[in-house]
């Protein structure tokens, strides 16, 4: 993915409808940092502290394993609004 592609993703919400790709008011988001989903926002509204602390494995075609693969993101210590990329998984 080149830098132009990454700019298109920035500020969009992971899994959102293409017609409404941006964040919605009243929701809680974290920013995905690094990896194939860099710059996307992840809606964590209603997540428990344990769920947030565990991190996520998000489906993406953009990662190392292509369609059906997942990108792994973990919460950044000391920065509750950011999840850092930790690699890809099949």
PyMOL Python script that loads the backbone (N, CA, C, O; Angstrom):
from pymol import cmd

cmd.read_pdbstr("""\
ATOM      1  N   UNK A   1       0.857  -1.171   0.000  1.00  0.00           N
ATOM      2  CA  UNK A   1       0.000   0.000   0.000  1.00  0.00           C
ATOM      3  C   UNK A   1       0.900   1.230   0.000  1.00  0.00           C
ATOM      4  O   UNK A   1       1.824   1.329   0.807  1.00  0.00           O
ATOM      5  N   UNK A   2       0.631   2.157  -0.899  1.00  0.00           N
ATOM      6  CA  UNK A   2       1.460   3.360  -0.953  1.00  0.00           C
ATOM      7  C   UNK A   2       0.869   4.463  -0.075  1.00  0.00           C
ATOM      8  O   UNK A   2      -0.210   4.304   0.495  1.00  0.00           O
ATOM      9  N   UNK A   3       1.588   5.581   0.026  1.00  0.00           N
ATOM     10  CA  UNK A   3       1.160   6.656   0.934  1.00  0.00           C
ATOM     11  C   UNK A   3      -0.171   7.271   0.532  1.00  0.00           C
ATOM     12  O   UNK A   3      -0.913   7.731   1.399  1.00  0.00           O
ATOM     13  N   UNK A   4      -0.499   7.294  -0.763  1.00  0.00           N
ATOM     14  CA  UNK A   4      -1.798   7.818  -1.193  1.00  0.00           C
ATOM     15  C   UNK A   4      -2.933   6.948  -0.662  1.00  0.00           C
ATOM     16  O   UNK A   4      -3.959   7.467  -0.222  1.00  0.00           O
ATOM     17  N   UNK A   5      -2.752   5.622  -0.702  1.00  0.00           N
ATOM     18  CA  UNK A   5      -3.759   4.704  -0.165  1.00  0.00           C
ATOM     19  C   UNK A   5      -3.943   4.923   1.332  1.00  0.00           C
ATOM     20  O   UNK A   5      -5.070   4.914   1.826  1.00  0.00           O
ATOM     21  N   UNK A   6      -2.840   5.121   2.060  1.00  0.00           N
ATOM     22  CA  UNK A   6      -2.925   5.329   3.506  1.00  0.00           C
ATOM     23  C   UNK A   6      -3.679   6.612   3.834  1.00  0.00           C
ATOM     24  O   UNK A   6      -4.420   6.655   4.817  1.00  0.00           O
ATOM     25  N   UNK A   7      -3.505   7.653   3.034  1.00  0.00           N
ATOM     26  CA  UNK A   7      -4.214   8.910   3.265  1.00  0.00           C
ATOM     27  C   UNK A   7      -5.719   8.721   3.095  1.00  0.00           C
ATOM     28  O   UNK A   7      -6.499   9.356   3.806  1.00  0.00           O
ATOM     29  N   UNK A   8      -6.140   7.868   2.174  1.00  0.00           N
ATOM     30  CA  UNK A   8      -7.561   7.604   1.963  1.00  0.00           C
ATOM     31  C   UNK A   8      -8.165   6.958   3.203  1.00  0.00           C
ATOM     32  O   UNK A   8      -9.311   7.247   3.546  1.00  0.00           O
ATOM     33  N   UNK A   9      -7.422   6.092   3.883  1.00  0.00           N
ATOM     34  CA  UNK A   9      -7.930   5.397   5.058  1.00  0.00           C
ATOM     35  C   UNK A   9      -7.992   6.289   6.292  1.00  0.00           C
ATOM     36  O   UNK A   9      -8.867   6.098   7.136  1.00  0.00           O
ATOM     37  N   UNK A  10      -7.098   7.248   6.418  1.00  0.00           N
ATOM     38  CA  UNK A  10      -6.990   8.073   7.624  1.00  0.00           C
ATOM     39  C   UNK A  10      -8.332   8.729   7.967  1.00  0.00           C
ATOM     40  O   UNK A  10      -8.974   9.346   7.117  1.00  0.00           O
ATOM     41  N   UNK A  11      -8.735   8.582   9.226  1.00  0.00           N
ATOM     42  CA  UNK A  11      -9.966   9.205   9.707  1.00  0.00           C
ATOM     43  C   UNK A  11     -11.224   8.401   9.435  1.00  0.00           C
ATOM     44  O   UNK A  11     -12.311   8.793   9.859  1.00  0.00           O
ATOM     45  N   UNK A  12     -11.094   7.287   8.738  1.00  0.00           N
ATOM     46  CA  UNK A  12     -12.254   6.435   8.495  1.00  0.00           C
ATOM     47  C   UNK A  12     -12.382   5.418   9.633  1.00  0.00           C
ATOM     48  O   UNK A  12     -11.420   5.147  10.352  1.00  0.00           O
ATOM     49  N   UNK A  13     -13.566   4.870   9.777  1.00  0.00           N
ATOM     50  CA  UNK A  13     -13.828   3.915  10.839  1.00  0.00           C
ATOM     51  C   UNK A  13     -13.777   2.498  10.272  1.00  0.00           C
ATOM     52  O   UNK A  13     -14.428   2.195   9.272  1.00  0.00           O
ATOM     53  N   UNK A  14     -12.993   1.631  10.926  1.00  0.00           N
ATOM     54  CA  UNK A  14     -12.892   0.235  10.524  1.00  0.00           C
ATOM     55  C   UNK A  14     -14.289  -0.403  10.542  1.00  0.00           C
ATOM     56  O   UNK A  14     -15.000  -0.316  11.543  1.00  0.00           O
ATOM     57  N   UNK A  15     -14.672  -1.034   9.446  1.00  0.00           N
ATOM     58  CA  UNK A  15     -15.943  -1.748   9.361  1.00  0.00           C
ATOM     59  C   UNK A  15     -17.157  -0.876   9.101  1.00  0.00           C
ATOM     60  O   UNK A  15     -18.276  -1.388   9.062  1.00  0.00           O
ATOM     61  N   UNK A  16     -16.970   0.434   8.922  1.00  0.00           N
ATOM     62  CA  UNK A  16     -18.103   1.335   8.698  1.00  0.00           C
ATOM     63  C   UNK A  16     -18.640   1.195   7.277  1.00  0.00           C
ATOM     64  O   UNK A  16     -17.937   0.741   6.374  1.00  0.00           O
ATOM     65  N   UNK A  17     -19.872   1.584   7.097  1.00  0.00           N
ATOM     66  CA  UNK A  17     -20.484   1.598   5.782  1.00  0.00           C
ATOM     67  C   UNK A  17     -19.753   2.596   4.888  1.00  0.00           C
ATOM     68  O   UNK A  17     -19.412   3.688   5.345  1.00  0.00           O
ATOM     69  N   UNK A  18     -19.506   2.249   3.633  1.00  0.00           N
ATOM     70  CA  UNK A  18     -18.800   3.171   2.733  1.00  0.00           C
ATOM     71  C   UNK A  18     -19.500   4.519   2.566  1.00  0.00           C
ATOM     72  O   UNK A  18     -18.848   5.529   2.299  1.00  0.00           O
ATOM     73  N   UNK A  19     -20.816   4.540   2.722  1.00  0.00           N
ATOM     74  CA  UNK A  19     -21.542   5.803   2.574  1.00  0.00           C
ATOM     75  C   UNK A  19     -21.400   6.705   3.802  1.00  0.00           C
ATOM     76  O   UNK A  19     -21.670   7.903   3.723  1.00  0.00           O
ATOM     77  N   UNK A  20     -20.976   6.135   4.941  1.00  0.00           N
ATOM     78  CA  UNK A  20     -20.772   6.892   6.182  1.00  0.00           C
ATOM     79  C   UNK A  20     -19.465   6.436   6.825  1.00  0.00           C
ATOM     80  O   UNK A  20     -19.487   5.812   7.886  1.00  0.00           O
ATOM     81  N   UNK A  21     -18.313   6.742   6.189  1.00  0.00           N
ATOM     82  CA  UNK A  21     -17.041   6.183   6.659  1.00  0.00           C
ATOM     83  C   UNK A  21     -16.433   6.856   7.885  1.00  0.00           C
ATOM     84  O   UNK A  21     -15.508   6.313   8.489  1.00  0.00           O
ATOM     85  N   UNK A  22     -16.938   8.029   8.260  1.00  0.00           N
ATOM     86  CA  UNK A  22     -16.329   8.781   9.358  1.00  0.00           C
ATOM     87  C   UNK A  22     -16.928   8.442  10.709  1.00  0.00           C
ATOM     88  O   UNK A  22     -17.914   7.710  10.797  1.00  0.00           O
ATOM     89  N   UNK A  23     -16.324   8.980  11.766  1.00  0.00           N
ATOM     90  CA  UNK A  23     -16.807   8.721  13.121  1.00  0.00           C
ATOM     91  C   UNK A  23     -18.165   9.372  13.382  1.00  0.00           C
ATOM     92  O   UNK A  23     -18.511  10.387  12.778  1.00  0.00           O
ATOM     93  N   UNK A  24     -18.913   8.773  14.281  1.00  0.00           N
ATOM     94  CA  UNK A  24     -20.223   9.282  14.678  1.00  0.00           C
ATOM     95  C   UNK A  24     -20.124   9.903  16.067  1.00  0.00           C
ATOM     96  O   UNK A  24     -19.356   9.435  16.907  1.00  0.00           O
ATOM     97  N   UNK A  25     -20.886  10.940  16.303  1.00  0.00           N
ATOM     98  CA  UNK A  25     -20.877  11.553  17.628  1.00  0.00           C
ATOM     99  C   UNK A  25     -21.461  10.581  18.648  1.00  0.00           C
ATOM    100  O   UNK A  25     -22.337   9.777  18.330  1.00  0.00           O
ATOM    101  N   UNK A  26     -20.965  10.667  19.865  1.00  0.00           N
ATOM    102  CA  UNK A  26     -21.445   9.804  20.934  1.00  0.00           C
ATOM    103  C   UNK A  26     -20.764   8.448  20.991  1.00  0.00           C
ATOM    104  O   UNK A  26     -21.058   7.654  21.885  1.00  0.00           O
ATOM    105  N   UNK A  27     -19.864   8.165  20.065  1.00  0.00           N
ATOM    106  CA  UNK A  27     -19.146   6.893  20.043  1.00  0.00           C
ATOM    107  C   UNK A  27     -17.727   7.122  20.569  1.00  0.00           C
ATOM    108  O   UNK A  27     -17.229   8.247  20.566  1.00  0.00           O
ATOM    109  N   UNK A  28     -17.088   6.046  21.016  1.00  0.00           N
ATOM    110  CA  UNK A  28     -15.717   6.095  21.503  1.00  0.00           C
ATOM    111  C   UNK A  28     -14.829   5.340  20.530  1.00  0.00           C
ATOM    112  O   UNK A  28     -15.124   4.200  20.173  1.00  0.00           O
ATOM    113  N   UNK A  29     -13.744   5.970  20.099  1.00  0.00           N
ATOM    114  CA  UNK A  29     -12.855   5.381  19.103  1.00  0.00           C
ATOM    115  C   UNK A  29     -11.421   5.363  19.601  1.00  0.00           C
ATOM    116  O   UNK A  29     -11.018   6.194  20.415  1.00  0.00           O
ATOM    117  N   UNK A  30     -10.653   4.396  19.094  1.00  0.00           N
ATOM    118  CA  UNK A  30      -9.199   4.398  19.235  1.00  0.00           C
ATOM    119  C   UNK A  30      -8.624   4.432  17.828  1.00  0.00           C
ATOM    120  O   UNK A  30      -9.240   3.942  16.881  1.00  0.00           O
ATOM    121  N   UNK A  31      -7.432   5.019  17.699  1.00  0.00           N
ATOM    122  CA  UNK A  31      -6.765   5.080  16.403  1.00  0.00           C
ATOM    123  C   UNK A  31      -5.846   3.868  16.247  1.00  0.00           C
ATOM    124  O   UNK A  31      -5.095   3.527  17.162  1.00  0.00           O
ATOM    125  N   UNK A  32      -5.910   3.224  15.087  1.00  0.00           N
ATOM    126  CA  UNK A  32      -5.014   2.124  14.774  1.00  0.00           C
ATOM    127  C   UNK A  32      -3.733   2.718  14.204  1.00  0.00           C
ATOM    128  O   UNK A  32      -3.775   3.508  13.261  1.00  0.00           O
ATOM    129  N   UNK A  33      -2.588   2.335  14.782  1.00  0.00           N
ATOM    130  CA  UNK A  33      -1.304   2.929  14.423  1.00  0.00           C
ATOM    131  C   UNK A  33      -0.371   1.850  13.875  1.00  0.00           C
ATOM    132  O   UNK A  33      -0.109   0.844  14.534  1.00  0.00           O
ATOM    133  N   UNK A  34       0.122   2.077  12.664  1.00  0.00           N
ATOM    134  CA  UNK A  34       1.037   1.136  12.034  1.00  0.00           C
ATOM    135  C   UNK A  34       0.291   0.026  11.309  1.00  0.00           C
ATOM    136  O   UNK A  34      -0.925  -0.109  11.443  1.00  0.00           O
ATOM    137  N   UNK A  35       1.023  -0.758  10.548  1.00  0.00           N
ATOM    138  CA  UNK A  35       0.443  -1.885   9.846  1.00  0.00           C
ATOM    139  C   UNK A  35      -0.518  -1.474   8.750  1.00  0.00           C
ATOM    140  O   UNK A  35      -0.594  -0.299   8.390  1.00  0.00           O
ATOM    141  N   UNK A  36      -1.249  -2.436   8.220  1.00  0.00           N
ATOM    142  CA  UNK A  36      -2.105  -2.173   7.065  1.00  0.00           C
ATOM    143  C   UNK A  36      -3.337  -1.318   7.355  1.00  0.00           C
ATOM    144  O   UNK A  36      -3.931  -0.769   6.427  1.00  0.00           O
ATOM    145  N   UNK A  37      -3.724  -1.195   8.598  1.00  0.00           N
ATOM    146  CA  UNK A  37      -4.917  -0.415   8.947  1.00  0.00           C
ATOM    147  C   UNK A  37      -4.552   0.917   9.584  1.00  0.00           C
ATOM    148  O   UNK A  37      -5.388   1.550  10.230  1.00  0.00           O
ATOM    149  N   UNK A  38      -3.305   1.344   9.403  1.00  0.00           N
ATOM    150  CA  UNK A  38      -2.812   2.585   9.977  1.00  0.00           C
ATOM    151  C   UNK A  38      -3.728   3.755   9.637  1.00  0.00           C
ATOM    152  O   UNK A  38      -4.074   3.974   8.476  1.00  0.00           O
ATOM    153  N   UNK A  39      -4.113   4.499  10.668  1.00  0.00           N
ATOM    154  CA  UNK A  39      -4.942   5.686  10.476  1.00  0.00           C
ATOM    155  C   UNK A  39      -6.428   5.439  10.596  1.00  0.00           C
ATOM    156  O   UNK A  39      -7.194   6.392  10.737  1.00  0.00           O
ATOM    157  N   UNK A  40      -6.868   4.178  10.545  1.00  0.00           N
ATOM    158  CA  UNK A  40      -8.293   3.902  10.734  1.00  0.00           C
ATOM    159  C   UNK A  40      -8.658   4.073  12.202  1.00  0.00           C
ATOM    160  O   UNK A  40      -7.809   3.948  13.085  1.00  0.00           O
ATOM    161  N   UNK A  41      -9.919   4.357  12.447  1.00  0.00           N
ATOM    162  CA  UNK A  41     -10.451   4.420  13.800  1.00  0.00           C
ATOM    163  C   UNK A  41     -11.221   3.138  14.077  1.00  0.00           C
ATOM    164  O   UNK A  41     -11.877   2.596  13.187  1.00  0.00           O
ATOM    165  N   UNK A  42     -11.140   2.660  15.301  1.00  0.00           N
ATOM    166  CA  UNK A  42     -11.873   1.468  15.723  1.00  0.00           C
ATOM    167  C   UNK A  42     -12.875   1.879  16.785  1.00  0.00           C
ATOM    168  O   UNK A  42     -12.504   2.472  17.798  1.00  0.00           O
ATOM    169  N   UNK A  43     -14.137   1.567  16.562  1.00  0.00           N
ATOM    170  CA  UNK A  43     -15.204   1.897  17.506  1.00  0.00           C
ATOM    171  C   UNK A  43     -15.134   0.924  18.685  1.00  0.00           C
ATOM    172  O   UNK A  43     -15.335  -0.278  18.514  1.00  0.00           O
ATOM    173  N   UNK A  44     -14.850   1.447  19.876  1.00  0.00           N
ATOM    174  CA  UNK A  44     -14.783   0.614  21.080  1.00  0.00           C
ATOM    175  C   UNK A  44     -15.895   0.985  22.065  1.00  0.00           C
ATOM    176  O   UNK A  44     -15.803   0.699  23.259  1.00  0.00           O
ATOM    177  N   UNK A  45     -16.925   1.614  21.557  1.00  0.00           N
ATOM    178  CA  UNK A  45     -18.068   1.993  22.396  1.00  0.00           C
ATOM    179  C   UNK A  45     -18.636   0.749  23.068  1.00  0.00           C
ATOM    180  O   UNK A  45     -18.939  -0.239  22.399  1.00  0.00           O
ATOM    181  N   UNK A  46     -18.778   0.795  24.367  1.00  0.00           N
ATOM    182  CA  UNK A  46     -19.364  -0.317  25.116  1.00  0.00           C
ATOM    183  C   UNK A  46     -18.386  -1.430  25.464  1.00  0.00           C
ATOM    184  O   UNK A  46     -18.770  -2.389  26.134  1.00  0.00           O
ATOM    185  N   UNK A  47     -17.146  -1.333  25.032  1.00  0.00           N
ATOM    186  CA  UNK A  47     -16.160  -2.358  25.388  1.00  0.00           C
ATOM    187  C   UNK A  47     -15.803  -2.221  26.864  1.00  0.00           C
ATOM    188  O   UNK A  47     -15.748  -1.116  27.404  1.00  0.00           O
ATOM    189  N   UNK A  48     -15.563  -3.364  27.508  1.00  0.00           N
ATOM    190  CA  UNK A  48     -15.093  -3.346  28.900  1.00  0.00           C
ATOM    191  C   UNK A  48     -13.596  -3.057  28.921  1.00  0.00           C
ATOM    192  O   UNK A  48     -12.922  -3.171  27.897  1.00  0.00           O
ATOM    193  N   UNK A  49     -13.089  -2.691  30.067  1.00  0.00           N
ATOM    194  CA  UNK A  49     -11.651  -2.455  30.221  1.00  0.00           C
ATOM    195  C   UNK A  49     -10.870  -3.710  29.844  1.00  0.00           C
ATOM    196  O   UNK A  49      -9.830  -3.609  29.194  1.00  0.00           O
ATOM    197  N   UNK A  50     -11.353  -4.901  30.242  1.00  0.00           N
ATOM    198  CA  UNK A  50     -10.665  -6.153  29.889  1.00  0.00           C
ATOM    199  C   UNK A  50     -10.623  -6.369  28.381  1.00  0.00           C
ATOM    200  O   UNK A  50      -9.603  -6.806  27.850  1.00  0.00           O
ATOM    201  N   UNK A  51     -11.711  -6.069  27.689  1.00  0.00           N
ATOM    202  CA  UNK A  51     -11.738  -6.220  26.229  1.00  0.00           C
ATOM    203  C   UNK A  51     -10.742  -5.275  25.564  1.00  0.00           C
ATOM    204  O   UNK A  51     -10.046  -5.659  24.624  1.00  0.00           O
ATOM    205  N   UNK A  52     -10.677  -4.056  26.049  1.00  0.00           N
ATOM    206  CA  UNK A  52      -9.738  -3.088  25.482  1.00  0.00           C
ATOM    207  C   UNK A  52      -8.299  -3.514  25.767  1.00  0.00           C
ATOM    208  O   UNK A  52      -7.440  -3.431  24.890  1.00  0.00           O
ATOM    209  N   UNK A  53      -8.039  -3.969  26.986  1.00  0.00           N
ATOM    210  CA  UNK A  53      -6.681  -4.372  27.366  1.00  0.00           C
ATOM    211  C   UNK A  53      -6.183  -5.591  26.602  1.00  0.00           C
ATOM    212  O   UNK A  53      -4.974  -5.795  26.486  1.00  0.00           O
ATOM    213  N   UNK A  54      -7.097  -6.402  26.081  1.00  0.00           N
ATOM    214  CA  UNK A  54      -6.733  -7.614  25.349  1.00  0.00           C
ATOM    215  C   UNK A  54      -6.237  -7.304  23.941  1.00  0.00           C
ATOM    216  O   UNK A  54      -5.429  -8.055  23.394  1.00  0.00           O
ATOM    217  N   UNK A  55      -6.707  -6.215  23.348  1.00  0.00           N
ATOM    218  CA  UNK A  55      -6.363  -5.909  21.963  1.00  0.00           C
ATOM    219  C   UNK A  55      -7.302  -6.633  21.016  1.00  0.00           C
ATOM    220  O   UNK A  55      -8.263  -7.274  21.441  1.00  0.00           O
ATOM    221  N   UNK A  56      -7.009  -6.520  19.705  1.00  0.00           N
ATOM    222  CA  UNK A  56      -7.925  -7.076  18.713  1.00  0.00           C
ATOM    223  C   UNK A  56      -7.179  -7.733  17.559  1.00  0.00           C
ATOM    224  O   UNK A  56      -6.021  -7.422  17.280  1.00  0.00           O
ATOM    225  N   UNK A  57      -7.879  -8.649  16.899  1.00  0.00           N
ATOM    226  CA  UNK A  57      -7.441  -9.255  15.642  1.00  0.00           C
ATOM    227  C   UNK A  57      -8.504  -8.875  14.612  1.00  0.00           C
ATOM    228  O   UNK A  57      -9.612  -9.410  14.636  1.00  0.00           O
ATOM    229  N   UNK A  58      -8.171  -7.963  13.717  1.00  0.00           N
ATOM    230  CA  UNK A  58      -9.145  -7.411  12.774  1.00  0.00           C
ATOM    231  C   UNK A  58      -8.969  -8.001  11.384  1.00  0.00           C
ATOM    232  O   UNK A  58      -7.863  -8.021  10.844  1.00  0.00           O
ATOM    233  N   UNK A  59     -10.066  -8.482  10.806  1.00  0.00           N
ATOM    234  CA  UNK A  59     -10.019  -9.018   9.441  1.00  0.00           C
ATOM    235  C   UNK A  59      -9.616  -7.927   8.467  1.00  0.00           C
ATOM    236  O   UNK A  59     -10.106  -6.800   8.537  1.00  0.00           O
ATOM    237  N   UNK A  60      -8.715  -8.277   7.556  1.00  0.00           N
ATOM    238  CA  UNK A  60      -8.317  -7.345   6.511  1.00  0.00           C
ATOM    239  C   UNK A  60      -7.705  -8.082   5.332  1.00  0.00           C
ATOM    240  O   UNK A  60      -7.013  -9.086   5.505  1.00  0.00           O
ATOM    241  N   UNK A  61      -7.961  -7.581   4.144  1.00  0.00           N
ATOM    242  CA  UNK A  61      -7.327  -8.101   2.937  1.00  0.00           C
ATOM    243  C   UNK A  61      -5.990  -7.429   2.706  1.00  0.00           C
ATOM    244  O   UNK A  61      -5.233  -7.844   1.829  1.00  0.00           O
ATOM    245  N   UNK A  62      -5.686  -6.395   3.479  1.00  0.00           N
ATOM    246  CA  UNK A  62      -4.499  -5.579   3.254  1.00  0.00           C
ATOM    247  C   UNK A  62      -3.249  -6.116   3.943  1.00  0.00           C
ATOM    248  O   UNK A  62      -2.149  -5.639   3.665  1.00  0.00           O
ATOM    249  N   UNK A  63      -3.387  -7.087   4.825  1.00  0.00           N
ATOM    250  CA  UNK A  63      -2.255  -7.604   5.578  1.00  0.00           C
ATOM    251  C   UNK A  63      -1.446  -8.640   4.808  1.00  0.00           C
ATOM    252  O   UNK A  63      -1.710  -8.917   3.638  1.00  0.00           O
ATOM    253  N   UNK A  64      -0.473  -9.192   5.478  1.00  0.00           N
ATOM    254  CA  UNK A  64       0.457 -10.158   4.908  1.00  0.00           C
ATOM    255  C   UNK A  64      -0.238 -11.389   4.334  1.00  0.00           C
ATOM    256  O   UNK A  64       0.261 -11.975   3.373  1.00  0.00           O
ATOM    257  N   UNK A  65      -1.376 -11.796   4.898  1.00  0.00           N
ATOM    258  CA  UNK A  65      -2.023 -13.034   4.496  1.00  0.00           C
ATOM    259  C   UNK A  65      -3.193 -12.836   3.543  1.00  0.00           C
ATOM    260  O   UNK A  65      -3.878 -13.801   3.206  1.00  0.00           O
ATOM    261  N   UNK A  66      -3.436 -11.606   3.103  1.00  0.00           N
ATOM    262  CA  UNK A  66      -4.481 -11.333   2.115  1.00  0.00           C
ATOM    263  C   UNK A  66      -5.870 -11.609   2.649  1.00  0.00           C
ATOM    264  O   UNK A  66      -6.093 -11.557   3.859  1.00  0.00           O
ATOM    265  N   UNK A  67      -6.823 -11.908   1.744  1.00  0.00           N
ATOM    266  CA  UNK A  67      -8.206 -12.149   2.165  1.00  0.00           C
ATOM    267  C   UNK A  67      -8.289 -13.237   3.236  1.00  0.00           C
ATOM    268  O   UNK A  67      -7.672 -14.295   3.115  1.00  0.00           O
ATOM    269  N   UNK A  68      -9.053 -12.960   4.270  1.00  0.00           N
ATOM    270  CA  UNK A  68      -9.207 -13.906   5.370  1.00  0.00           C
ATOM    271  C   UNK A  68      -8.169 -13.718   6.464  1.00  0.00           C
ATOM    272  O   UNK A  68      -8.302 -14.298   7.542  1.00  0.00           O
ATOM    273  N   UNK A  69      -7.135 -12.917   6.210  1.00  0.00           N
ATOM    274  CA  UNK A  69      -6.110 -12.662   7.212  1.00  0.00           C
ATOM    275  C   UNK A  69      -6.569 -11.640   8.239  1.00  0.00           C
ATOM    276  O   UNK A  69      -7.596 -10.982   8.076  1.00  0.00           O
ATOM    277  N   UNK A  70      -5.794 -11.529   9.282  1.00  0.00           N
ATOM    278  CA  UNK A  70      -6.104 -10.586  10.355  1.00  0.00           C
ATOM    279  C   UNK A  70      -4.860  -9.781  10.710  1.00  0.00           C
ATOM    280  O   UNK A  70      -3.733 -10.264  10.604  1.00  0.00           O
ATOM    281  N   UNK A  71      -5.091  -8.554  11.128  1.00  0.00           N
ATOM    282  CA  UNK A  71      -4.020  -7.709  11.653  1.00  0.00           C
ATOM    283  C   UNK A  71      -4.252  -7.561  13.146  1.00  0.00           C
ATOM    284  O   UNK A  71      -5.371  -7.317  13.598  1.00  0.00           O
ATOM    285  N   UNK A  72      -3.176  -7.714  13.901  1.00  0.00           N
ATOM    286  CA  UNK A  72      -3.258  -7.707  15.355  1.00  0.00           C
ATOM    287  C   UNK A  72      -2.862  -6.338  15.894  1.00  0.00           C
ATOM    288  O   UNK A  72      -1.817  -5.797  15.533  1.00  0.00           O
ATOM    289  N   UNK A  73      -3.700  -5.787  16.758  1.00  0.00           N
ATOM    290  CA  UNK A  73      -3.448  -4.472  17.361  1.00  0.00           C
ATOM    291  C   UNK A  73      -3.620  -4.574  18.870  1.00  0.00           C
ATOM    292  O   UNK A  73      -4.575  -5.172  19.366  1.00  0.00           O
ATOM    293  N   UNK A  74      -2.664  -3.970  19.596  1.00  0.00           N
ATOM    294  CA  UNK A  74      -2.680  -3.970  21.059  1.00  0.00           C
ATOM    295  C   UNK A  74      -2.729  -2.532  21.566  1.00  0.00           C
ATOM    296  O   UNK A  74      -2.195  -1.628  20.923  1.00  0.00           O
ATOM    297  N   UNK A  75      -3.373  -2.315  22.726  1.00  0.00           N
ATOM    298  CA  UNK A  75      -3.424  -0.962  23.272  1.00  0.00           C
ATOM    299  C   UNK A  75      -2.016  -0.458  23.583  1.00  0.00           C
ATOM    300  O   UNK A  75      -1.169  -1.209  24.067  1.00  0.00           O
ATOM    301  N   UNK A  76      -1.780   0.811  23.303  1.00  0.00           N
ATOM    302  CA  UNK A  76      -0.483   1.433  23.591  1.00  0.00           C
ATOM    303  C   UNK A  76      -0.452   1.836  25.063  1.00  0.00           C
ATOM    304  O   UNK A  76      -1.313   2.592  25.512  1.00  0.00           O
ATOM    305  N   UNK A  77       0.531   1.340  25.822  1.00  0.00           N
ATOM    306  CA  UNK A  77       0.638   1.727  27.232  1.00  0.00           C
ATOM    307  C   UNK A  77       0.757   3.249  27.361  1.00  0.00           C
ATOM    308  O   UNK A  77       1.559   3.882  26.674  1.00  0.00           O
ATOM    309  N   UNK A  78      -0.045   3.812  28.240  1.00  0.00           N
ATOM    310  CA  UNK A  78       0.003   5.248  28.500  1.00  0.00           C
ATOM    311  C   UNK A  78      -0.704   6.110  27.468  1.00  0.00           C
ATOM    312  O   UNK A  78      -0.727   7.334  27.600  1.00  0.00           O
ATOM    313  N   UNK A  79      -1.284   5.492  26.441  1.00  0.00           N
ATOM    314  CA  UNK A  79      -2.001   6.245  25.403  1.00  0.00           C
ATOM    315  C   UNK A  79      -3.311   5.523  25.104  1.00  0.00           C
ATOM    316  O   UNK A  79      -3.390   4.766  24.136  1.00  0.00           O
ATOM    317  N   UNK A  80      -4.331   5.746  25.916  1.00  0.00           N
ATOM    318  CA  UNK A  80      -5.572   4.977  25.785  1.00  0.00           C
ATOM    319  C   UNK A  80      -6.303   5.137  24.462  1.00  0.00           C
ATOM    320  O   UNK A  80      -7.176   4.327  24.152  1.00  0.00           O
ATOM    321  N   UNK A  81      -5.980   6.142  23.679  1.00  0.00           N
ATOM    322  CA  UNK A  81      -6.670   6.351  22.410  1.00  0.00           C
ATOM    323  C   UNK A  81      -5.975   5.734  21.216  1.00  0.00           C
ATOM    324  O   UNK A  81      -6.339   6.022  20.076  1.00  0.00           O
ATOM    325  N   UNK A  82      -4.963   4.876  21.456  1.00  0.00           N
ATOM    326  CA  UNK A  82      -4.210   4.301  20.337  1.00  0.00           C
ATOM    327  C   UNK A  82      -3.960   2.811  20.538  1.00  0.00           C
ATOM    328  O   UNK A  82      -3.644   2.355  21.637  1.00  0.00           O
ATOM    329  N   UNK A  83      -4.110   2.072  19.452  1.00  0.00           N
ATOM    330  CA  UNK A  83      -3.755   0.663  19.400  1.00  0.00           C
ATOM    331  C   UNK A  83      -2.626   0.515  18.388  1.00  0.00           C
ATOM    332  O   UNK A  83      -2.741   0.986  17.257  1.00  0.00           O
ATOM    333  N   UNK A  84      -1.538  -0.135  18.785  1.00  0.00           N
ATOM    334  CA  UNK A  84      -0.382  -0.312  17.914  1.00  0.00           C
ATOM    335  C   UNK A  84      -0.419  -1.680  17.232  1.00  0.00           C
ATOM    336  O   UNK A  84      -0.820  -2.681  17.826  1.00  0.00           O
ATOM    337  N   UNK A  85       0.015  -1.694  15.962  1.00  0.00           N
ATOM    338  CA  UNK A  85       0.077  -2.921  15.182  1.00  0.00           C
ATOM    339  C   UNK A  85       1.128  -3.852  15.776  1.00  0.00           C
ATOM    340  O   UNK A  85       2.217  -3.420  16.153  1.00  0.00           O
ATOM    341  N   UNK A  86       0.781  -5.150  15.854  1.00  0.00           N
ATOM    342  CA  UNK A  86       1.664  -6.144  16.429  1.00  0.00           C
ATOM    343  C   UNK A  86       1.900  -7.297  15.464  1.00  0.00           C
ATOM    344  O   UNK A  86       2.386  -8.349  15.880  1.00  0.00           O
ATOM    345  N   UNK A  87       1.567  -7.129  14.183  1.00  0.00           N
ATOM    346  CA  UNK A  87       1.789  -8.183  13.196  1.00  0.00           C
ATOM    347  C   UNK A  87       0.492  -8.641  12.553  1.00  0.00           C
ATOM    348  O   UNK A  87      -0.588  -8.128  12.844  1.00  0.00           O
ATOM    349  N   UNK A  88       0.632  -9.623  11.670  1.00  0.00           N
ATOM    350  CA  UNK A  88      -0.518 -10.192  10.960  1.00  0.00           C
ATOM    351  C   UNK A  88      -0.623 -11.676  11.256  1.00  0.00           C
ATOM    352  O   UNK A  88       0.351 -12.316  11.653  1.00  0.00           O
ATOM    353  N   UNK A  89      -1.807 -12.209  11.059  1.00  0.00           N
ATOM    354  CA  UNK A  89      -2.081 -13.612  11.343  1.00  0.00           C
ATOM    355  C   UNK A  89      -2.964 -14.169  10.226  1.00  0.00           C
ATOM    356  O   UNK A  89      -3.789 -13.448   9.667  1.00  0.00           O
ATOM    357  N   UNK A  90      -2.791 -15.449   9.904  1.00  0.00           N
ATOM    358  CA  UNK A  90      -3.669 -16.036   8.869  1.00  0.00           C
ATOM    359  C   UNK A  90      -5.118 -16.126   9.330  1.00  0.00           C
ATOM    360  O   UNK A  90      -5.976 -16.592   8.581  1.00  0.00           O
TER     361      UNK A  90
END
""", "prot")
cmd.dss("prot")
cmd.show_as("cartoon", "prot")
cmd.util.cbc("prot")
cmd.orient("prot")
